[in-house]
Amino acid sequence: MEFQFDARKIDVNVPNWAVLEARVTERWAQRKGFALATINLDHLVKLGASADFRSAYAAQDFVCADGNPIVWMSHIAGRPVSLIPGSEAILPLAKMAAKQGVGVALIGSTDPVLKAASAYLEREVRDLEVVCCIAPPMGFDPAGDDAKAILERVADSGARLCFVAMGAPRQEVFAALGRKVAPEVGFVSIGAGLDFFAGTQKRAPEWAQRLQVEWLWRMMSDPKRLAGRYLKCAAILPRHMSRAVMLRLRKD
């Protein structure tokens, strides 16, 4: 699946979990880093509005589908991909890291959330070692000197996997910089994933996930903050659906 923004094309290049696992394992074996972004409708809105965000996405090595609309469009386009939300990739990637002796860093959110999330991960994943936890200060520039200093600390810690919990577009911008400053580290942008482990945010209940209406549950939980965001997402959906149809016709 691909999305076009003027001259910039964003490819969803990780079709399923098996491919992601193989590619991450290969990078670790070669002592090479990576940046993983999980694309959804909110990201598409932001990509359409920001050239800087498009540049950050272009620097991501792996892009997977975070949101059922992306999966639906991929099937319409005849280029099907599976759903791999960033928050649900944390534990499987952490288990891979533990099995291969890869240290983990947690960057973003707040100190209490990082402490609770670190304890949760080390409790749930046998032999996992969280070697670095850093909560950037308010007003943090993910592409500035402070970001470089944090990335140098991550590299010095020995971490080879770094979960970045800053929200879009800051986390993807930070990960793009990380590919330059800490080239042996794998950066995974996970949004609110650590907050779920810490208990400061609630994941959508199973019935909402099963019916594929997580977005509706989240909006009803916080309508003042999310209603406008989802309206913007709904506004761009017809255009991207139409492009998916065109991709299918081109393929046929």
C-alpha positions in Angstrom: 0.0 0.0 0.0 1.3 3.5 -0.8 0.2 7.1 -0.2 1.1 10.0 -2.4 1.8 13.5 -1.2 2.9 15.7 -4.1 6.3 14.3 -5.0 6.7 12.3 -1.8 5.4 8.7 -1.7 4.9 6.8 1.6 5.0 3.0 1.3 3.5 0.6 3.9 6.4 -1.8 3.4 5.8 -4.2 6.3 2.8 -6.4 5.2 2.6 -8.6 8.3 4.2 -9.5 11.6 6.3 -12.4 10.2 8.0 -9.9 7.8 8.6 -7.4 10.6 10.1 -10.0 12.9 12.5 -11.2 10.1 13.6 -7.7 9.2 14.2 -6.7 12.8 16.1 -9.9 13.5 18.3 -9.3 10.4 19.1 -5.7 11.4 20.2 -6.8 14.9 22.3 -9.6 13.4 24.0 -7.1 11.2 24.4 -4.6 14.1 22.3 -2.1 12.1 19.6 0.1 13.4 16.2 1.0 12.0 13.2 3.3 12.4 9.7 1.9 12.5 6.6 4.0 12.0 3.0 2.9 12.3 0.7 4.8 9.9 -2.9 5.7 10.5 -5.5 8.3 9.4 -4.3 10.9 11.8 -0.8 10.5 10.4 -2.2 10.9 6.9 -3.8 14.2 7.9 -0.5 15.4 9.4 1.5 14.2 6.4 -0.7 16.2 4.1 -0.1 19.4 6.2 3.6 19.1 7.0 6.6 18.8 4.8 8.8 18.2 7.8 6.6 15.3 8.8 6.8 13.9 5.3 10.6 14.1 5.5 10.7 12.3 8.8 8.5 9.5 7.4 10.8 9.2 4.4 13.6 8.4 6.9 11.7 5.5 8.4 13.0 2.1 7.3 9.8 0.3 8.1 6.2 1.4 7.9 3.3 -0.8 9.0 -0.5 -0.3 9.3 -1.8 1.1 12.5 -5.6 1.4 12.0 -8.3 -0.6 10.2 -8.9 2.0 7.5 -5.3 1.6 6.3 -5.8 -2.2 6.2 -9.1 -1.7 4.3 -7.5 0.5 1.7 -4.7 -2.0 1.2 -7.2 -4.6 0.3 -9.1 -2.3 -2.0 -5.7 -1.5 -3.7 -4.9 -5.2 -4.1 -1.9 -4.8 -1.8 -3.1 -6.3 1.4 -1.3 -5.7 4.7 -2.1 -6.8 8.3 -2.8 -4.6 11.2 0.3 -3.9 13.4 -0.5 -1.2 15.9 2.6 0.3 17.6 1.2 -0.3 21.1 0.6 -4.0 20.3 4.1 -4.5 18.8 5.9 -3.5 22.1 5.6 -6.9 23.9 6.5 -9.1 20.9 9.5 -6.9 20.1 10.5 -6.8 23.8 10.4 -10.6 23.8 12.6 -10.8 20.7 15.0 -8.4 22.3 15.2 -10.4 25.5 15.8 -13.6 23.5 18.7 -12.1 21.6 20.2 -10.2 24.6 19.3 -6.8 23.2 19.0 -4.0 25.7 15.9 -1.7 25.6 15.5 2.1 26.0 12.2 3.9 26.8 12.1 7.5 25.7 9.2 10.0 26.1 6.1 10.3 28.3 6.9 11.1 32.0 9.2 9.7 34.6 6.4 8.0 36.6 5.1 6.4 33.4 8.5 5.2 32.3 9.2 3.8 35.8 5.9 1.9 35.8 6.2 0.7 32.2 9.8 -0.5 32.7 8.7 -2.5 35.7 5.8 -4.0 33.8 8.0 -5.0 30.8 10.7 -6.5 32.9 8.1 -8.4 34.9 6.2 -9.7 31.8 9.2 -10.5 29.6 11.7 -12.9 31.1 15.4 -11.8 30.8 14.5 -8.3 29.4 16.8 -5.5 30.4 15.6 -1.9 30.2 18.9 -0.1 30.3 17.8 3.5 29.7 14.7 5.6 30.5 14.5 9.3 29.6 11.5 11.6 29.8 12.3 14.8 27.8 11.4 18.1 29.4 8.5 20.3 28.4 9.1 22.2 25.1 11.5 19.5 24.0 12.6 19.9 20.3 12.8 16.3 18.8 15.2 17.6 16.2 17.4 19.9 18.3 20.5 19.7 20.4 18.7 18.3 23.4 17.4 15.4 21.2 21.0 14.7 20.0 22.2 14.6 23.6 19.4 12.1 24.6 20.2 10.0 21.6 23.9 9.9 22.5 22.8 8.7 26.0 20.7 6.0 24.4 23.7 4.8 22.3 26.0 4.9 25.3 23.6 2.8 27.4 24.1 -0.1 25.0 20.4 -0.2 24.0 19.8 -1.6 20.6 16.0 -1.2 20.7 14.3 2.1 21.7 10.6 2.6 22.2 9.7 6.3 21.5 6.5 7.5 23.1 6.1 11.1 22.1 3.1 11.1 19.8 3.1 12.1 16.1 4.9 13.9 14.6 7.5 14.4 17.3 8.3 10.7 17.8 8.9 10.1 14.0 11.1 13.2 13.8 13.1 12.0 16.8 13.5 8.6 15.3 14.7 10.1 12.0 17.4 12.0 13.9 18.2 8.8 15.8 19.1 7.0 12.5 21.9 9.5 12.1 23.1 9.9 15.7 22.7 6.3 16.9 22.8 4.2 13.7 23.0 0.8 15.6 19.7 1.4 17.5 16.3 0.4 16.3 13.7 3.1 17.0 10.0 2.1 17.3 7.4 4.9 17.5 4.6 3.7 19.8 2.4 6.8 20.8 0.6 6.1 24.1 1.8 2.5 24.3 3.7 2.9 27.5 0.8 4.6 29.2 -1.3 1.5 28.7 1.3 -0.5 30.6 1.6 2.1 33.3 -2.2 2.3 33.7 -2.4 6.0 33.0 -4.5 5.4 29.8 -7.0 2.6 29.1 -6.9 0.5 25.9 -10.2 0.1 24.0 -12.2 -2.9 25.4 -12.2 -6.2 23.5 -15.7 -5.7 22.1 -14.6 -2.4 20.5 -11.5 -4.0 19.0 -13.6 -7.0 17.7 -16.1 -4.7 16.0 -13.3 -2.5 14.7 -14.7 0.7 16.4 -11.8 1.5 18.7 -11.9 5.0 17.3 -15.5 5.5 18.4 -14.7 4.2 21.9 -11.8 6.6 22.2 -13.8 9.6 20.9 -16.6 8.9 23.3 -14.0 8.7 26.1 -12.5 12.1 25.3 -14.8 13.9 22.8 -13.4 17.4 23.5 -9.9 16.4 22.5 -10.6 13.8 19.8 -13.8 14.9 17.9 -12.0 17.4 15.8 -9.2 15.0 15.0 -11.6 12.3 13.8 -13.5 14.8 11.7 -10.3 15.7 9.9 -9.6 12.0 9.4 -13.1 11.4 8.0 -12.6 14.3 5.6 -9.5 12.8 3.9 -10.9 9.2 3.8 -12.8 9.5 0.5 -9.7 10.8 -1.3 -7.4 8.1 -0.1 -10.1 5.4 -0.7 -10.3 6.7 -4.3 -6.6 6.5 -4.7 -6.7 2.9 -3.4 -9.2 2.1 -6.2 -6.9 3.7 -8.7 -4.0 1.6 -7.5 -6.1 -1.5 -7.9 -7.1 -0.6 -11.5 -3.5 0.2 -12.3 -2.5 -3.2 -11.0 -5.2 -5.0 -13.0 
